[in-house]
């Protein structure tokens, strides 16, 4: 049937998501999901939304959710855009805000969906190399560009960029849209949201998938100057005018409102991450400093691909990337303390018996 594909489909190299195995009894540390359950208030809100009103179309503006986001981040509602996961929000951003005559810039080691969107929407892009420490150097972005995007903290490295550096980047690129993809910001990073009212070219993207433990709900959002938000709304209303279902709207709003639980599970993940980093170093790994809910680690002597397979043989799944510069690294999501203890026990056995 490929004879009926458009040339765009033929030329695409699709994004490959992390494995979602169907077997039981696995310790799943490969897709950066939160190891803890969602807020009980979010579950209650979802259950409360499953009533006869499901026969009706949902609010096309998702005002309840937008208001919760605006309240939490001290913004106006017209500075908030929502969508089905941050990937959909990013897709609208790429199409609506990042396609220009000059190339889009993003790191050479970063979220691998970015080049996929560029292929889908015909966006010219140029990758900017991370430095030798796998850090983003904002001076490297002082070059001709149509727009800039990168995750903060970066993925898959987990390394964060200080707010002062992001502000300097904005000051150096006043005529370019700058998108900061903050999927992991709540695990120790410094959000760029406070800069939105000062820099009309800034877009900050977040999600409830990670820090609010609602990956299964598919809710993401962007925050920016109202003019940029209106551009995204024009794209959304030309694509799907009712993107957010009732359950997602009310569940995500309740999760954002429940700041006590949110702070509690973020702190638990960060504490486990720091212990894991120390334990991995004791086993001979070099661990990059992470502000995310994962660590990126390279063993001094053992091959990363072989380690990943040896862990799989022990029913533990981690993520290995075969891309240049990072093929010797493993990305390990932060699990519960019990899961991480089993990971360390298994790694100790693998290393000592090989």
C-alpha positions in Angstrom: 0.0 0.0 0.0 3.0 2.3 0.2 2.4 3.3 -3.4 -0.4 5.5 -2.1 1.7 7.3 0.5 2.6 11.0 -0.1 6.2 11.9 -0.6 6.2 13.3 3.0 5.3 9.9 4.4 7.9 8.2 2.3 10.6 10.6 3.6 9.7 10.5 7.3 11.8 8.8 9.9 9.3 8.4 12.7 10.0 8.8 16.4 10.6 5.6 18.3 9.0 5.7 21.8 10.4 3.8 24.7 9.3 0.2 24.9 6.0 -0.6 26.7 6.3 -4.3 27.4 3.2 -6.4 27.8 4.7 -9.0 30.2 4.3 -8.8 33.9 6.9 -8.9 36.7 9.2 -6.4 35.0 10.9 -3.4 36.7 10.3 -0.8 34.1 12.9 2.0 34.2 13.0 3.0 30.5 10.3 5.6 29.9 10.7 8.1 32.8 7.2 7.5 34.2 6.6 8.5 37.7 6.9 5.5 40.1 4.2 6.9 42.3 0.4 7.0 41.7 -1.4 10.2 40.7 -3.0 12.5 43.3 -6.1 10.9 44.9 -7.8 14.2 44.1 -7.1 13.8 40.4 -8.5 10.3 40.5 -11.6 11.6 42.3 -12.0 14.3 39.7 -11.8 11.9 36.8 -14.4 9.6 38.4 -16.6 12.6 39.0 -16.4 13.6 35.3 -17.7 10.2 34.1 -21.3 11.2 34.1 -24.1 11.7 31.5 -22.3 14.9 30.3 -19.9 12.6 28.3 -22.6 12.6 25.6 -21.7 16.2 25.0 -18.6 17.7 23.4 -16.2 19.0 26.0 -15.3 22.6 26.5 -13.2 23.5 23.5 -11.2 26.0 25.5 -10.6 23.7 28.5 -11.2 26.7 30.8 -11.1 24.8 34.0 -7.7 23.4 33.2 -6.3 26.6 31.9 -7.4 28.4 35.0 -5.7 25.9 37.3 -2.4 26.3 35.3 -2.8 30.1 35.3 -3.3 30.1 39.1 -0.4 27.9 39.8 2.1 29.8 37.6 0.6 33.3 38.3 -0.3 34.0 34.7 -3.4 35.1 32.9 -5.6 32.5 31.3 -4.9 34.0 27.8 -1.2 33.1 28.4 -2.0 29.3 28.5 -2.5 26.7 25.8 -3.4 23.1 26.4 -3.3 19.9 24.3 -3.2 16.1 24.3 0.3 15.7 25.9 3.2 18.0 25.4 4.0 16.2 22.1 0.8 17.5 20.5 1.5 20.9 22.0 5.0 20.8 20.5 3.7 19.7 17.2 1.5 22.8 17.0 4.4 24.9 18.1 6.6 23.5 15.4 4.0 24.1 12.7 2.8 27.5 13.9 5.8 29.2 15.4 9.1 27.5 14.3 8.9 27.4 10.5 10.8 30.3 9.1 13.3 31.1 6.4 16.2 30.7 8.7 17.0 27.3 10.4 15.6 26.2 13.7 18.4 25.4 16.2 18.4 22.6 18.8 21.0 20.5 20.5 22.6 17.5 18.7 21.8 15.4 21.7 18.3 16.1 22.7 14.6 15.0 22.4 14.6 12.9 19.2 11.1 14.0 18.3 12.4 17.4 17.2 13.9 16.3 13.9 10.8 14.2 13.3 8.6 17.3 13.5 11.0 19.1 11.2 10.6 16.4 8.6 6.8 16.4 9.0 6.4 20.1 8.6 9.2 20.8 6.2 11.3 22.9 8.7 14.9 23.6 8.0 17.0 22.9 11.1 20.6 22.9 12.3 21.8 21.0 15.4 24.2 22.6 17.8 26.7 20.4 19.6 26.6 20.0 23.3 30.0 20.8 24.9 32.4 18.1 26.1 30.5 17.9 29.4 27.2 17.3 27.5 26.0 20.8 28.5 24.1 23.4 26.4 26.4 26.4 25.9 24.2 29.4 25.0 27.1 31.1 23.3 26.8 28.5 20.6 23.4 29.8 19.7 24.7 33.2 18.8 24.2 32.5 15.1 21.7 33.1 12.4 18.4 31.3 13.2 14.7 31.4 12.8 13.9 29.9 16.2 15.5 27.9 19.0 14.2 24.9 21.0 15.7 22.6 23.7 14.6 20.7 26.7 15.5 22.0 30.2 16.6 19.8 31.8 17.9 18.3 28.6 17.0 14.8 27.6 18.4 12.2 27.7 21.3 13.8 29.6 19.3 15.3 32.5 21.5 18.3 32.7 19.7 21.6 33.5 20.4 25.1 32.4 20.3 28.0 34.9 17.6 30.6 34.5 20.2 33.4 34.1 21.5 31.5 31.1 18.1 31.2 29.5 17.5 34.9 30.0 20.8 35.7 28.4 19.8 33.5 25.4 16.5 35.4 25.1 18.4 38.7 25.2 20.7 37.5 22.5 17.9 36.4 20.3 15.1 39.0 20.6 13.8 38.3 17.1 13.5 34.5 17.4 10.9 32.4 19.2 12.7 30.5 22.0 10.9 27.4 23.2 12.0 25.8 26.5 10.6 22.3 26.8 10.3 21.7 30.6 9.0 18.1 30.8 11.3 17.4 33.7 11.7 20.8 35.3 9.9 19.9 38.6 12.7 17.5 39.6 15.2 20.2 40.6 15.3 22.6 37.7 14.5 26.3 37.5 11.5 27.1 35.4 11.6 29.9 32.8 7.9 30.7 33.4 8.8 33.9 35.4 10.4 35.3 32.3 7.3 35.1 30.1 6.0 38.6 31.0 9.4 40.1 30.1 10.2 38.3 26.9 7.3 38.1 24.3 9.3 35.6 22.2 9.5 32.9 25.0 7.3 29.8 25.0 7.5 27.3 27.9 6.1 23.8 27.5 5.2 21.5 30.3 3.3 18.2 30.9 1.5 16.4 33.7 3.0 13.1 32.6 6.1 13.2 34.7 6.0 15.1 38.0 2.2 14.8 38.3 2.2 11.1 37.5 -0.5 11.3 34.8 1.3 10.0 31.7 -1.8 7.9 30.9 -4.0 11.0 30.7 -2.1 12.8 27.9 -2.1 16.4 29.0 0.5 19.0 28.1 0.5 22.8 28.0 2.3 25.9 26.8 2.7 29.2 28.4 3.7 32.4 26.5 2.7 35.9 25.5 -1.0 36.0 24.4 0.0 36.7 20.8 1.9 33.4 20.6 -0.9 31.6 22.3 -3.3 33.0 19.8 -1.1 31.6 17.0 -1.3 28.1 18.6 -5.1 28.4 19.0 -5.4 29.1 15.3 -3.4 25.9 14.6 -5.5 23.9 17.1 -8.8 25.1 15.7 -7.7 24.2 12.2 -6.7 20.7 13.4 -9.0 19.6 16.3 -11.2 22.1 17.9 -12.1 19.8 20.8 -8.7 18.4 21.8 -9.2 17.8 25.6 -11.8 15.4 26.8 -13.7 15.9 30.1 -11.7 13.4 32.1 -8.3 14.8 31.1 -9.5 18.4 31.7 -10.8 17.8 35.2 -8.2 15.2 36.2 -5.2 17.4 35.2 -6.8 20.5 36.8 -7.2 18.6 40.1 -3.6 17.3 39.9 -2.2 20.8 39.4 -4.3 22.1 42.3 -3.0 19.4 44.7 0.3 21.1 45.3 1.0 19.2 48.6 1.0 15.8 47.0 2.9 17.1 43.9 5.7 18.4 46.1 5.7 15.2 48.1 6.3 12.8 45.2 8.8 15.2 43.5 10.9 15.2 46.6 10.7 11.4 46.9 11.9 11.0 43.3 14.8 13.5 43.9 16.0 11.8 47.0 16.0 8.4 45.3 17.8 9.9 42.3 20.6 11.2 44.5 21.1 7.9 46.3 21.1 6.1 42.9 23.7 8.4 41.5 26.0 7.6 44.5 25.4 3.9 44.2 26.1 3.8 40.5 29.4 5.8 41.0 30.4 3.2 43.6 29.9 0.5 40.9 32.2 2.3 38.5 29.7 4.4 36.5 30.2 8.0 35.5 26.8 9.7 36.2 25.9 13.1 34.7 24.4 15.6 37.1 20.7 15.2 36.7 17.8 17.5 37.4 15.3 15.1 35.9 13.5 11.9 37.0 16.3 9.8 35.4 20.0 9.5 35.3 22.4 9.2 32.4 25.3 6.9 33.2 28.3 5.4 31.5 30.3 2.5 33.0 34.1 2.7 32.9 34.6 -0.7 31.4 31.3 -2.4 30.6 29.5 -2.0 27.3 26.2 -0.2 27.7 24.3 -2.4 25.2 25.5 -5.5 27.0 24.6 -4.1 30.4 21.1 -3.3 29.1 20.6 -6.8 27.9 22.0 -8.3 31.1 19.5 -6.3 33.1 16.7 -7.3 30.8 17.6 -10.9 31.4 17.0 -10.1 35.1 13.6 -8.5 34.2 14.8 -4.9 34.5 14.4 -2.6 31.5 16.5 0.6 31.0 16.9 2.7 27.9 20.0 2.4 25.6 20.5 4.8 22.7 22.7 3.9 19.8 23.2 7.5 18.6 26.7 9.0 18.3 28.4 10.3 21.4 25.9 8.6 23.8 26.0 4.9 22.7 28.1 4.1 25.8 25.4 5.5 28.2 22.3 4.1 29.8 19.3 6.2 30.7 17.8 4.9 33.9 14.4 6.2 35.1 13.9 6.7 38.8 11.7 4.0 40.3 10.6 3.3 43.8 13.2 2.7 46.4 12.5 -1.0 46.2 12.9 -1.0 42.4 16.2 0.9 42.6 17.5 -1.5 45.3 16.8 -4.4 42.9 18.5 -2.6 40.1 21.7 -2.0 42.1 21.6 -5.6 43.3 21.4 -6.8 39.7 24.1 -4.5 38.4 26.4 -5.6 41.2 25.8 -9.2 40.3 26.4 -8.5 36.6 29.6 -6.5 37.1 31.1 -8.9 39.6 30.4 -12.0 37.7 31.5 -10.9 34.2 
